[in-house]
Amino acid sequence: MEKRLLEPVGADLRALLDRVADWVVGYVDGLRHRPVSDFTDVPALLARSDLRRPPGDAGRPLDDLLSTVDLAVSKGLNPSHPGHLGFIPGSGLVSAAIADLVADVLNQYTGLAFPAPGMVALETTVLRWQGDLFGLPATAAGILTTGGSLATLSAVVTARETRLPADFLAGTLYVTSETHQCVAKAARLAGFPADAVRVVPVDDQLRMDPDALRAVLATDRAAGLRPFLLVANAGSTNTGTIDPLTTLADLAAAEDLWLHVDAAYGGFFQLTDRGRERLHGIERGDSLVLDPHKSLFLPFGTGSLLVRDGDLLRRAHSGADDGHYLQDIRDVSLPDFAAYGPELTRDNRGLRMWLPLHLHGVDAFRAALDEKLDLAGHVYAELSADPLLVVPRAPSLSTVAFRLRAGDTAELMRRVNTEAEVFLSSTRIGDHHIGRVCVLNHRTDRDRVDRAVSAIRRHARALS
């Protein structure tokens, strides 16, 4: 067989894969002993010729390239690390990375069902599994996206196309101060002016106030505006807050609003008994956004959109007549995902979700999420017992918000993060700088959260 420069085969391919496998095993096995973050001397790193070197005419040894990767990941934040407790962690299952390797080697096009009916069928099964998890009817349909932002854009477009006329600029949508910024961005990309996004007051638990919403709706209707979309949080990014979903679903039905539920962070806690109880009412959403790369621990770039009436999603995203270059495509009684979202070319996201769920079993994911709820409860109990700290709310999910009773919370956060045992992030709520502990990495255990608690309390004593 003629040797092809871009196609290692046989022993050469096995050697390539074995070397990469050794690197991956070494990296994963050593994660707990690495710092979770290192932001020192970043300019010096970026000035290194190793990172600036363009590809040459001749190839380089794989070991040299892996050494450059080691250098590239030596600074910044390590999201795979068990000490990553900041933002909303996305930890990345190795089994999902294995699925990506297989999918990328197969390289089947899944935007249409005809070229890859088997792979589209696998992806359809994980979408239906999600629909069943949330009690959505058989009419529901969905699509895996690059993340919650693109899923939210498709949800806003679907609501706009369904509830508003062609001249839609009088349309208004309703959020709170706790709603993720991707909603306002999606509204702008969908063609709405900035003032179309109405911010509804929250109660003392940071949940949307239904009475305040009714008042805002009445005022807007009297002014000639057209309310069409209500966005409810099912686990806010700031604190994990869950809006009163059942009450808002009733209100949306009475006011003829599309109910969109942002469950990007919190949705898959539905797998647990506690999560299902706290998320009651989520099943009534017209659309639902999830991020499997958060609470299913999959790699970044894995979002999900479910729509109660899947035909509305398809109608909002289908193009005009198909191009003549597709005249050989035949119907295979499966969804063409290109007709359910803005992407035509897309990677095969279904396998990275399908393989881990089948390999590990759903119970393994349920147990991991229950553990995160337990660990967040432990953090809450420990920090609440410290008189130097204010912990204003019990966690709705796995995020605990806190601040110094007297002192500089921002400096407390800086000191904790400098130790690189854990990484925490912060936010602002009202006039307060708020620290956050978000437990969502599948590798995070009791030992690691105890290190976080110990560091917070130790530095709180030093600063108070």
N, C-alpha and C positions, 0 to 999 in steps of 0.2 A: 504493500500500500504506500502510495506517495505521501510523504510527510508534509502536512500543511501547517504553516507557521502559526495560525490562529487556532489550531485544533489539537491540543494534546490528547492522546488516546492511550489506552492500555496502561503499561507500567508508568509512562510519563504522567498520565492523568491521575493515577492512584498516588504517585509520589506527591503531586501537587495538592491533592485533597488531604493526604495524610499530614503534610506539613501544616496546612491551614487548621486541620483538626487538632493537632498538637498545640497550636497557638491559642485556639479557642478554649481548649481544656485548661491550659495554663492560666488564661485570663480569668475564666469563670471560677476556677478553684482558688485563685488568689485574690478575688474581689474583696473579701472581708478584711484583708490585711493592707489594702490600698487606702489612701486618703479619699474621702468622698468628694473633696473639691480642693483645687489649688489655683488661685488666681494671681499668684506672685509671678513677676517677671514675664508676663504675657508678651509685652513688646519684644523682649529678647527671643522668645520662642518664634514669634511671627517673622523675625528677621533671619531666622536660620535658613541657610541655603537648601537644606534637605526639603523644606516645605515649599520653597520657591522654585525648585528645579523643574523645568518643563520636560515633557517626555522626549526622549532622544530617538534617533533613527534606529538604534539597536536596543534590544530588550535588556533588562537588568535581572539579577537573581531575585527570587521570591523573598529570600531572607532579608535582603537589603530593603525591599519594599515593606515588609512587615516591621522592620526596625523603624522605618519612617512613620508607620501607623502608630507604633508605640510612642514615638515622640509626639505625634499630633494629639494623642489623647492624654498626654501627661499633664495638661493644664485644662482648667475649666471645671465643669460640674459633671460628675459621673452618675447618670441616671440609673445605671444598673446596680449601683451600690446599695447595700441594705441600710445605710445611714442617710439615704436621700429621703428627707421628710419635708421638702419644700415644694412650693407650687402645688400641682397635682402630679405626683410621681408617675412615671411610665417606665416600668422596669425591664420589659422585654424578655419573653420566654425563649430559651434556646430552641425548644421544639418548634416554635413558630419560625425561627431563623432557618431551621432545617427544611421546613415546608417551603420557605422562600427559595432556598437553593434548588429544590426539586422543581418548583414552579418556574423559576428563571431558566433552568436547563430545558424544560419542556417548551417554554416560551409560546404557549398557546394564547391566541387572541380571544379574550372573553368579553369584549364589548358587544359582540353578536353571538348568539347561541349556535348558529350553524357550523362555524369552524371548530368549536370546542364544546359539543353538547354535554360530554361527561363532566368537564370542569364547571360549566355553568350549572349543571344539575347539583354538583356538590355545593356550590356557593348558594344556590337557591335553598338547599336544605338548612344551611345555617341561618339564613334570613327567616325561613319559616319557623325554625327553632326559637329565634328571638321573638317573632310574633306570638307564638304560643306562650312563651315565658311571660309576656305582658297581656295575655288575654285578648289579643286583637283578633278580629273575625277573619274568615277565609278570604274576604275581599282585600285584605291588607297586602301590601307589597313593599319592597324596600330595595336598598342598594347599599353596598359597601363603598365608602368614600375614603378620601385621604385623611379625613378627620372631621371633628364636629363643625368646623367653620364651613366647609363645603356642604356638609349635610344641612346645616342651618340655612345656607343660601338657597338650596333646593326647596327646603320647607317654606321659606318666605315666598319664593317664586310660585310655588304650588298654591299657597293661600291667596296670593295676589290674583293669580289666574282664575281661581275658583270663586272668590268672593267679590271681586271688583270689576268694573267695566274696563274697556280699553284705555280710557282716560282715567287713570287710577291715582292721580296726584293728590286727591282729597283723602286718600286712605290713611288711616292712622293705626299704629300698633303699640302695644302696651307692655311695659317692662317695669322693673324696679331698679334701685341703685345696686342691687346684688346680681343683676343679670349680666352674663358674660358679654364682653365688648363685641363678640362676633355677631351678635344680633343686630346691633347698630350698623356694623360694617356690611352685613348681608342686606339690610334695608337700603343702604346707600348704593350698593352694587345692583340691587333690584330696581333702582331708579327713583327711590323716594327721597325727598328733601330731609335734612337733618331734623327739622321740627316735627316730622311725622312720627318720630319715636317719642312716645309720651312716657314719662317716668312717674310711676304710681308710688305713693308713700308706703312705707313698711311699718310693721308693728315693732314692739320692743324685742322680738325674737328674729327680726330682719326678714319676716315673711310678708308677702304682698297683703295689703289691707283691703279686703273685699269691699267694705263700705266706701273707702276712698276711691276704689276703682269705679264703683257705681256713679259716684259724684263726677269723676273725670269724664266718664262716658257720656253722662247727661249733658255736661257742659260742651263737649266736643260735638255731639249731635246737634245741639241748639245752634252752634256756630256754623253748621253746614258741612262739617267733616264727616268722614265715613269710617268709623271704627270697623276693623275687619280681623285683627289678629291679636290674640292674647298669649303672652309667653310666660309660662310658669316654670319655676326652678324645682328640679328634683335632685337637689344637691348642688348648691351654689359653689363657685370656685373660691370665694372668700372664706366661707365658714362651713360649707356643707348644708346650708339652710334648705329646708324643704317647704315650699309654699303649701297652703291649704288646698290640696289638689282637688278634692271632692267638691268643696265649696266653689272653687274657680270653674270646675267643669259645669256645675249647675248654672253659674252665672254666664258662662260662655254660651251655653245652650239657650238661655233666656234672652241673651243679647245678640244672638246670631253671629258669634265670633268664632273664628277658627282657633282651636286650642292647641298650641304648640308646647310640648314639654321638653325642656332642656335637661336631659338626664345623662349628659356626656360623662360627667364624673360619677354620679350616683346610681345610674340605672341598673348595673348588674348586681348590686346588692339585693335586687329582687330575687336572686337565687337563695337568699337566706330568709329564715322566718322573720327575724327582726327587720330586715330590709323591706320585705313584702308588707309588713304591717305599717311601717313608716311611709311607704310609697303608695299607700292605698289611694286609689283614684287615678293613678297614672294610666291605667288601662282605658281611660275615657278620652285620652288625647287624640286629636285628629292627625297629629304628626309627633314623632318621638325621635330625638337625637341621642345616640349612644356613642361612646368612645371605647371600643374594645381594647385600644392601646392604653387605657387607664385601668378600669376595674376588671378587665380580663387579662391584663398583663402582657398584651401582645405588643409587637414593635410599633414605634411611632409610624403614622401613616395609615392607621386602620380606624376609620370611623364608620358609623352606620346610621342610616335614616330609614325609619318605618313610617308608613302612611296608612291610615285606616282604610281609605278607599284608594287602592293602588292605581286604579284607572285615572284618578285625578293627577297623580304623580306622573304617569306616562303622558297624559295629554299636555301637561305643563312643559314637558321637556322634549317631546318628539319634534323632529324637524319637519320641514316641508317634504316634498317628494324625495324619496331616496335617490342618490346619485346613480347614474347609469352604470357606474363601475361596480355596483352591488347587484346587478341584475341576475347573477348566478346564485345568490343567497336564497335558500329555501327555508320554509317554516319548519321548525322541529318541536313545536309546542312547548317552548321554554322562553322565558323573558329575554329580550335583547337589552342588556343593561345600558347600552348607549342611549336607549329611548327613555330611561328613567333618571338621567342626570346629565350634567353639562359635558362630561368627558366622552369622547369617542374612543381614543386609545387610552387604555388603562392597564395597570398590571393585574395579575391574577391574585386578588386579595383573598379570595375565598379559601384557598388551601391553607393559608397561614392561620385561619380561624378553625377550619374543619379538622386539620390534623391534630392540633393540641387537644381539642375537645374530645376527640375519639381516642387519642393516645392516653391521656391522663384520666379521662372520665369527668363528667360534670361534678361529681361529688368532690373531687380534688379542688376545683375552683370554689365550690361552696364552702369547703373547709377553710380555704385561704382567706376568703372574704369574712367569714365568721371570726377568724383570728384577728383580722384588721379591726373589726368592731370591738373585740375584746381589748386589744392593745390601746386603741383610742380611749376606751373607757378607763383603762389603767392610767394613762397619761392625765386624763381629766381629774381622776381622784387624787393623784399625787400633786398636781399643780394647784388644785383647789385647796388643798390642805396647807399650802404655804402662805402665811400672812403677808409676805412681801409681794405676792402676785394677785392679780385680779383675773379670774376666769369667768366671764359673764354668762356663758351658756354651756349647758351640757351638749356634747356633740350629737348632731342628728345622724351623722354617719361616721366618718373616720378622721375628721378634722377638728382639732382643738385650738381655739383662739385664746390668747392670753396677753397680758401686759404687766409691766411693773406698776405697783400701786403708787410708788414715788420714785422717780428716776427716769433714766433715758432708755426706753425699750429698744430703740435702734442700736444703741451701743451694746446692750445685752446681746442682741442678735449677732452683731459683728464679732463679739468675743466668742460666742458659742461656735460660730462658723469658722473662725480662725483655727480652732483646734482640729478641724477636719475629721472628727469622729462622726459627726452628723452634719447635715445641711438643712437649715430652716429658712423659710422666706417669710415676708411680712406683707401687711396691707394697711389700709386706713379705713376705719369705721368711725364716722362722725369726726370728732376732733382728735381721735386717739390713733397713735401708731400701734399696730397690733401685730404680735408675733403669732405664728401658726406652726402647728405640728400636724402634718398630714401623713397618715400611715396608710400607704397603698402599695408599696413595693412588695412583691411576693417573697422577697428574701428577708424582709425586715422581721425581726423576732423580738422577744421580751428583753434580751440582753441589750439590743441596740436602742430600744426606746428608753430603757433605764439609763443608758448613757446620756441620752438627750435630756431626760428629766434631771439627772444629776448635774449636768452642765448648766442648765437653765437656773436651777436653784443656787448653785455655787456662785454664778456670776450675779444673780439677783442680790445675794448677800453682799457682794463686793461693791455693788453700785447703789444700794439703798441706804 
